[in-house]
Amino acid sequence: MSDEQGAPMDYKAHNNTYSGFLGLLKWGTILSAATGLLVIFLIAPKG
């Protein structure tokens, strides 16, 4: 067995990337839901 631990991790960069991904996921979900609601209200029968 070797004593190598593998490639060193850059945890600051990893956390920044993951935080960015979660932000995009959150806002993408909110915008998708808002767009879906807008479409439903636009095509719903008025009467």
mmCIF file of the N, C-alpha and C atoms, coordinates in Angstrom:
data_MODEL
# 
_entry.id   MODEL 
# 
loop_
_atom_site.group_PDB 
_atom_site.id 
_atom_site.type_symbol 
_atom_site.label_atom_id 
_atom_site.label_alt_id 
_atom_site.label_comp_id 
_atom_site.label_asym_id 
_atom_site.label_entity_id 
_atom_site.label_seq_id 
_atom_site.pdbx_PDB_ins_code 
_atom_site.Cartn_x 
_atom_site.Cartn_y 
_atom_site.Cartn_z 
_atom_site.occupancy 
_atom_site.B_iso_or_equiv 
_atom_site.pdbx_formal_charge 
_atom_site.auth_seq_id 
_atom_site.auth_comp_id 
_atom_site.auth_asym_id 
_atom_site.auth_atom_id 
_atom_site.pdbx_PDB_model_num 
ATOM 1   N N  . MET A 1 1  ? 0.839   -1.184 0.000   1.00 0.00 ? 1  MET A N  1 
ATOM 2   C CA . MET A 1 1  ? 0.000   0.000  0.000   1.00 0.00 ? 1  MET A CA 1 
ATOM 3   C C  . MET A 1 1  ? 0.878   1.238  0.000   1.00 0.00 ? 1  MET A C  1 
ATOM 4   N N  . SER A 1 2  ? 0.407   2.221  -0.699  1.00 0.00 ? 2  SER A N  1 
ATOM 5   C CA . SER A 1 2  ? 1.175   3.456  -0.705  1.00 0.00 ? 2  SER A CA 1 
ATOM 6   C C  . SER A 1 2  ? 0.596   4.415  0.328   1.00 0.00 ? 2  SER A C  1 
ATOM 7   N N  . ASP A 1 3  ? 1.391   5.378  0.720   1.00 0.00 ? 3  ASP A N  1 
ATOM 8   C CA . ASP A 1 3  ? 0.955   6.355  1.714   1.00 0.00 ? 3  ASP A CA 1 
ATOM 9   C C  . ASP A 1 3  ? 0.353   7.599  1.078   1.00 0.00 ? 3  ASP A C  1 
ATOM 10  N N  . GLU A 1 4  ? 0.155   7.582  -0.240  1.00 0.00 ? 4  GLU A N  1 
ATOM 11  C CA . GLU A 1 4  ? -0.395  8.755  -0.914  1.00 0.00 ? 4  GLU A CA 1 
ATOM 12  C C  . GLU A 1 4  ? -1.881  8.902  -0.595  1.00 0.00 ? 4  GLU A C  1 
ATOM 13  N N  . GLN A 1 5  ? -2.294  10.142 -0.460  1.00 0.00 ? 5  GLN A N  1 
ATOM 14  C CA . GLN A 1 5  ? -3.688  10.438 -0.138  1.00 0.00 ? 5  GLN A CA 1 
ATOM 15  C C  . GLN A 1 5  ? -4.492  10.816 -1.381  1.00 0.00 ? 5  GLN A C  1 
ATOM 16  N N  . GLY A 1 6  ? -3.874  10.838 -2.538  1.00 0.00 ? 6  GLY A N  1 
ATOM 17  C CA . GLY A 1 6  ? -4.552  11.265 -3.749  1.00 0.00 ? 6  GLY A CA 1 
ATOM 18  C C  . GLY A 1 6  ? -4.310  12.744 -3.995  1.00 0.00 ? 6  GLY A C  1 
ATOM 19  N N  . ALA A 1 7  ? -5.065  13.289 -4.923  1.00 0.00 ? 7  ALA A N  1 
ATOM 20  C CA . ALA A 1 7  ? -4.891  14.700 -5.278  1.00 0.00 ? 7  ALA A CA 1 
ATOM 21  C C  . ALA A 1 7  ? -5.357  15.594 -4.130  1.00 0.00 ? 7  ALA A C  1 
ATOM 22  N N  . PRO A 1 8  ? -4.610  16.640 -3.854  1.00 0.00 ? 8  PRO A N  1 
ATOM 23  C CA . PRO A 1 8  ? -5.053  17.562 -2.795  1.00 0.00 ? 8  PRO A CA 1 
ATOM 24  C C  . PRO A 1 8  ? -6.305  18.314 -3.234  1.00 0.00 ? 8  PRO A C  1 
ATOM 25  N N  . MET A 1 9  ? -7.221  18.504 -2.311  1.00 0.00 ? 9  MET A N  1 
ATOM 26  C CA . MET A 1 9  ? -8.477  19.187 -2.614  1.00 0.00 ? 9  MET A CA 1 
ATOM 27  C C  . MET A 1 9  ? -8.345  20.666 -2.320  1.00 0.00 ? 9  MET A C  1 
ATOM 28  N N  . ASP A 1 10 ? -8.920  21.466 -3.183  1.00 0.00 ? 10 ASP A N  1 
ATOM 29  C CA . ASP A 1 10 ? -9.000  22.903 -2.963  1.00 0.00 ? 10 ASP A CA 1 
ATOM 30  C C  . ASP A 1 10 ? -10.407 23.166 -2.434  1.00 0.00 ? 10 ASP A C  1 
ATOM 31  N N  . TYR A 1 11 ? -10.554 23.081 -1.124  1.00 0.00 ? 11 TYR A N  1 
ATOM 32  C CA . TYR A 1 11 ? -11.883 23.140 -0.522  1.00 0.00 ? 11 TYR A CA 1 
ATOM 33  C C  . TYR A 1 11 ? -12.563 24.496 -0.695  1.00 0.00 ? 11 TYR A C  1 
ATOM 34  N N  . LYS A 1 12 ? -11.788 25.571 -0.733  1.00 0.00 ? 12 LYS A N  1 
ATOM 35  C CA . LYS A 1 12 ? -12.392 26.888 -0.923  1.00 0.00 ? 12 LYS A CA 1 
ATOM 36  C C  . LYS A 1 12 ? -13.034 26.963 -2.307  1.00 0.00 ? 12 LYS A C  1 
ATOM 37  N N  . ALA A 1 13 ? -12.326 26.519 -3.321  1.00 0.00 ? 13 ALA A N  1 
ATOM 38  C CA . ALA A 1 13 ? -12.877 26.525 -4.679  1.00 0.00 ? 13 ALA A CA 1 
ATOM 39  C C  . ALA A 1 13 ? -14.067 25.573 -4.775  1.00 0.00 ? 13 ALA A C  1 
ATOM 40  N N  . HIS A 1 14 ? -13.964 24.432 -4.129  1.00 0.00 ? 14 HIS A N  1 
ATOM 41  C CA . HIS A 1 14 ? -15.051 23.460 -4.130  1.00 0.00 ? 14 HIS A CA 1 
ATOM 42  C C  . HIS A 1 14 ? -16.303 24.063 -3.503  1.00 0.00 ? 14 HIS A C  1 
ATOM 43  N N  . ASN A 1 15 ? -16.160 24.702 -2.358  1.00 0.00 ? 15 ASN A N  1 
ATOM 44  C CA . ASN A 1 15 ? -17.307 25.307 -1.681  1.00 0.00 ? 15 ASN A CA 1 
ATOM 45  C C  . ASN A 1 15 ? -17.908 26.447 -2.496  1.00 0.00 ? 15 ASN A C  1 
ATOM 46  N N  . ASN A 1 16 ? -17.069 27.247 -3.148  1.00 0.00 ? 16 ASN A N  1 
ATOM 47  C CA . ASN A 1 16 ? -17.587 28.323 -3.988  1.00 0.00 ? 16 ASN A CA 1 
ATOM 48  C C  . ASN A 1 16 ? -18.377 27.775 -5.172  1.00 0.00 ? 16 ASN A C  1 
ATOM 49  N N  . THR A 1 17 ? -17.852 26.730 -5.790  1.00 0.00 ? 17 THR A N  1 
ATOM 50  C CA . THR A 1 17 ? -18.547 26.116 -6.919  1.00 0.00 ? 17 THR A CA 1 
ATOM 51  C C  . THR A 1 17 ? -19.872 25.518 -6.474  1.00 0.00 ? 17 THR A C  1 
ATOM 52  N N  . TYR A 1 18 ? -19.873 24.815 -5.362  1.00 0.00 ? 18 TYR A N  1 
ATOM 53  C CA . TYR A 1 18 ? -21.088 24.183 -4.865  1.00 0.00 ? 18 TYR A CA 1 
ATOM 54  C C  . TYR A 1 18 ? -22.128 25.231 -4.456  1.00 0.00 ? 18 TYR A C  1 
ATOM 55  N N  . SER A 1 19 ? -21.687 26.317 -3.836  1.00 0.00 ? 19 SER A N  1 
ATOM 56  C CA . SER A 1 19 ? -22.609 27.391 -3.460  1.00 0.00 ? 19 SER A CA 1 
ATOM 57  C C  . SER A 1 19 ? -23.222 28.026 -4.700  1.00 0.00 ? 19 SER A C  1 
ATOM 58  N N  . GLY A 1 20 ? -22.424 28.215 -5.728  1.00 0.00 ? 20 GLY A N  1 
ATOM 59  C CA . GLY A 1 20 ? -22.946 28.748 -6.984  1.00 0.00 ? 20 GLY A CA 1 
ATOM 60  C C  . GLY A 1 20 ? -23.967 27.818 -7.616  1.00 0.00 ? 20 GLY A C  1 
ATOM 61  N N  . PHE A 1 21 ? -23.686 26.529 -7.585  1.00 0.00 ? 21 PHE A N  1 
ATOM 62  C CA . PHE A 1 21 ? -24.612 25.537 -8.122  1.00 0.00 ? 21 PHE A CA 1 
ATOM 63  C C  . PHE A 1 21 ? -25.935 25.560 -7.359  1.00 0.00 ? 21 PHE A C  1 
ATOM 64  N N  . LEU A 1 22 ? -25.871 25.616 -6.038  1.00 0.00 ? 22 LEU A N  1 
ATOM 65  C CA . LEU A 1 22 ? -27.100 25.652 -5.245  1.00 0.00 ? 22 LEU A CA 1 
ATOM 66  C C  . LEU A 1 22 ? -27.887 26.931 -5.497  1.00 0.00 ? 22 LEU A C  1 
ATOM 67  N N  . GLY A 1 23 ? -27.203 28.045 -5.672  1.00 0.00 ? 23 GLY A N  1 
ATOM 68  C CA . GLY A 1 23 ? -27.883 29.300 -5.988  1.00 0.00 ? 23 GLY A CA 1 
ATOM 69  C C  . GLY A 1 23 ? -28.608 29.229 -7.323  1.00 0.00 ? 23 GLY A C  1 
ATOM 70  N N  . LEU A 1 24 ? -27.926 28.691 -8.342  1.00 0.00 ? 24 LEU A N  1 
ATOM 71  C CA . LEU A 1 24 ? -28.573 28.539 -9.644  1.00 0.00 ? 24 LEU A CA 1 
ATOM 72  C C  . LEU A 1 24 ? -29.751 27.579 -9.575  1.00 0.00 ? 24 LEU A C  1 
ATOM 73  N N  . LEU A 1 25 ? -29.606 26.516 -8.816  1.00 0.00 ? 25 LEU A N  1 
ATOM 74  C CA . LEU A 1 25 ? -30.695 25.558 -8.663  1.00 0.00 ? 25 LEU A CA 1 
ATOM 75  C C  . LEU A 1 25 ? -31.904 26.211 -7.994  1.00 0.00 ? 25 LEU A C  1 
ATOM 76  N N  . LYS A 1 26 ? -31.655 26.983 -6.940  1.00 0.00 ? 26 LYS A N  1 
ATOM 77  C CA . LYS A 1 26 ? -32.731 27.653 -6.218  1.00 0.00 ? 26 LYS A CA 1 
ATOM 78  C C  . LYS A 1 26 ? -33.457 28.642 -7.112  1.00 0.00 ? 26 LYS A C  1 
ATOM 79  N N  . TRP A 1 27 ? -32.707 29.531 -7.766  1.00 0.00 ? 27 TRP A N  1 
ATOM 80  C CA . TRP A 1 27 ? -33.341 30.552 -8.597  1.00 0.00 ? 27 TRP A CA 1 
ATOM 81  C C  . TRP A 1 27 ? -33.958 29.953 -9.855  1.00 0.00 ? 27 TRP A C  1 
ATOM 82  N N  . GLY A 1 28 ? -33.364 28.909 -10.385 1.00 0.00 ? 28 GLY A N  1 
ATOM 83  C CA . GLY A 1 28 ? -33.952 28.230 -11.542 1.00 0.00 ? 28 GLY A CA 1 
ATOM 84  C C  . GLY A 1 28 ? -35.283 27.602 -11.198 1.00 0.00 ? 28 GLY A C  1 
ATOM 85  N N  . THR A 1 29 ? -35.376 27.021 -10.005 1.00 0.00 ? 29 THR A N  1 
ATOM 86  C CA . THR A 1 29 ? -36.633 26.426 -9.556  1.00 0.00 ? 29 THR A CA 1 
ATOM 87  C C  . THR A 1 29 ? -37.698 27.496 -9.358  1.00 0.00 ? 29 THR A C  1 
ATOM 88  N N  . ILE A 1 30 ? -37.325 28.603 -8.733  1.00 0.00 ? 30 ILE A N  1 
ATOM 89  C CA . ILE A 1 30 ? -38.282 29.688 -8.493  1.00 0.00 ? 30 ILE A CA 1 
ATOM 90  C C  . ILE A 1 30 ? -38.766 30.269 -9.816  1.00 0.00 ? 30 ILE A C  1 
ATOM 91  N N  . LEU A 1 31 ? -37.851 30.532 -10.743 1.00 0.00 ? 31 LEU A N  1 
ATOM 92  C CA . LEU A 1 31 ? -38.250 31.100 -12.034 1.00 0.00 ? 31 LEU A CA 1 
ATOM 93  C C  . LEU A 1 31 ? -39.084 30.125 -12.855 1.00 0.00 ? 31 LEU A C  1 
ATOM 94  N N  . SER A 1 32 ? -38.786 28.842 -12.779 1.00 0.00 ? 32 SER A N  1 
ATOM 95  C CA . SER A 1 32 ? -39.578 27.842 -13.497 1.00 0.00 ? 32 SER A CA 1 
ATOM 96  C C  . SER A 1 32 ? -40.996 27.771 -12.944 1.00 0.00 ? 32 SER A C  1 
ATOM 97  N N  . ALA A 1 33 ? -41.130 27.809 -11.627 1.00 0.00 ? 33 ALA A N  1 
ATOM 98  C CA . ALA A 1 33 ? -42.457 27.778 -11.009 1.00 0.00 ? 33 ALA A CA 1 
ATOM 99  C C  . ALA A 1 33 ? -43.245 29.039 -11.366 1.00 0.00 ? 33 ALA A C  1 
ATOM 100 N N  . ALA A 1 34 ? -42.579 30.200 -11.334 1.00 0.00 ? 34 ALA A N  1 
ATOM 101 C CA . ALA A 1 34 ? -43.258 31.449 -11.681 1.00 0.00 ? 34 ALA A CA 1 
ATOM 102 C C  . ALA A 1 34 ? -43.701 31.440 -13.147 1.00 0.00 ? 34 ALA A C  1 
ATOM 103 N N  . THR A 1 35 ? -42.852 30.936 -14.024 1.00 0.00 ? 35 THR A N  1 
ATOM 104 C CA . THR A 1 35 ? -43.206 30.850 -15.442 1.00 0.00 ? 35 THR A CA 1 
ATOM 105 C C  . THR A 1 35 ? -44.380 29.898 -15.648 1.00 0.00 ? 35 THR A C  1 
ATOM 106 N N  . GLY A 1 36 ? -44.369 28.778 -14.951 1.00 0.00 ? 36 GLY A N  1 
ATOM 107 C CA . GLY A 1 36 ? -45.480 27.828 -15.046 1.00 0.00 ? 36 GLY A CA 1 
ATOM 108 C C  . GLY A 1 36 ? -46.784 28.433 -14.573 1.00 0.00 ? 36 GLY A C  1 
ATOM 109 N N  . LEU A 1 37 ? -46.750 29.159 -13.475 1.00 0.00 ? 37 LEU A N  1 
ATOM 110 C CA . LEU A 1 37 ? -47.961 29.816 -12.972 1.00 0.00 ? 37 LEU A CA 1 
ATOM 111 C C  . LEU A 1 37 ? -48.454 30.883 -13.941 1.00 0.00 ? 37 LEU A C  1 
ATOM 112 N N  . LEU A 1 38 ? -47.550 31.640 -14.522 1.00 0.00 ? 38 LEU A N  1 
ATOM 113 C CA . LEU A 1 38 ? -47.921 32.659 -15.493 1.00 0.00 ? 38 LEU A CA 1 
ATOM 114 C C  . LEU A 1 38 ? -48.613 32.024 -16.695 1.00 0.00 ? 38 LEU A C  1 
ATOM 115 N N  . VAL A 1 39 ? -48.065 30.944 -17.198 1.00 0.00 ? 39 VAL A N  1 
ATOM 116 C CA . VAL A 1 39 ? -48.661 30.249 -18.341 1.00 0.00 ? 39 VAL A CA 1 
ATOM 117 C C  . VAL A 1 39 ? -50.047 29.723 -17.976 1.00 0.00 ? 39 VAL A C  1 
ATOM 118 N N  . ILE A 1 40 ? -50.188 29.156 -16.790 1.00 0.00 ? 40 ILE A N  1 
ATOM 119 C CA . ILE A 1 40 ? -51.493 28.637 -16.366 1.00 0.00 ? 40 ILE A CA 1 
ATOM 120 C C  . ILE A 1 40 ? -52.524 29.764 -16.303 1.00 0.00 ? 40 ILE A C  1 
ATOM 121 N N  . PHE A 1 41 ? -52.146 30.896 -15.727 1.00 0.00 ? 41 PHE A N  1 
ATOM 122 C CA . PHE A 1 41 ? -53.081 32.021 -15.637 1.00 0.00 ? 41 PHE A CA 1 
ATOM 123 C C  . PHE A 1 41 ? -53.402 32.619 -16.994 1.00 0.00 ? 41 PHE A C  1 
ATOM 124 N N  . LEU A 1 42 ? -52.465 32.578 -17.916 1.00 0.00 ? 42 LEU A N  1 
ATOM 125 C CA . LEU A 1 42 ? -52.718 33.137 -19.253 1.00 0.00 ? 42 LEU A CA 1 
ATOM 126 C C  . LEU A 1 42 ? -53.649 32.272 -20.081 1.00 0.00 ? 42 LEU A C  1 
ATOM 127 N N  . ILE A 1 43 ? -53.598 30.943 -19.909 1.00 0.00 ? 43 ILE A N  1 
ATOM 128 C CA . ILE A 1 43 ? -54.427 30.076 -20.737 1.00 0.00 ? 43 ILE A CA 1 
ATOM 129 C C  . ILE A 1 43 ? -55.680 29.580 -20.027 1.00 0.00 ? 43 ILE A C  1 
ATOM 130 N N  . ALA A 1 44 ? -55.836 29.929 -18.741 1.00 0.00 ? 44 ALA A N  1 
ATOM 131 C CA . ALA A 1 44 ? -57.018 29.483 -18.001 1.00 0.00 ? 44 ALA A CA 1 
ATOM 132 C C  . ALA A 1 44 ? -58.252 30.215 -18.539 1.00 0.00 ? 44 ALA A C  1 
ATOM 133 N N  . PRO A 1 45 ? -59.363 29.495 -18.654 1.00 0.00 ? 45 PRO A N  1 
ATOM 134 C CA . PRO A 1 45 ? -60.588 30.158 -19.128 1.00 0.00 ? 45 PRO A CA 1 
ATOM 135 C C  . PRO A 1 45 ? -61.047 31.218 -18.143 1.00 0.00 ? 45 PRO A C  1 
ATOM 136 N N  . LYS A 1 46 ? -61.502 32.315 -18.668 1.00 0.00 ? 46 LYS A N  1 
ATOM 137 C CA . LYS A 1 46 ? -61.952 33.402 -17.818 1.00 0.00 ? 46 LYS A CA 1 
ATOM 138 C C  . LYS A 1 46 ? -63.466 33.405 -17.850 1.00 0.00 ? 46 LYS A C  1 
ATOM 139 N N  . GLY A 1 47 ? -64.068 33.018 -16.769 1.00 0.00 ? 47 GLY A N  1 
ATOM 140 C CA . GLY A 1 47 ? -65.509 33.026 -16.829 1.00 0.00 ? 47 GLY A CA 1 
ATOM 141 C C  . GLY A 1 47 ? -66.075 32.511 -15.616 1.00 0.00 ? 47 GLY A C  1 
# 
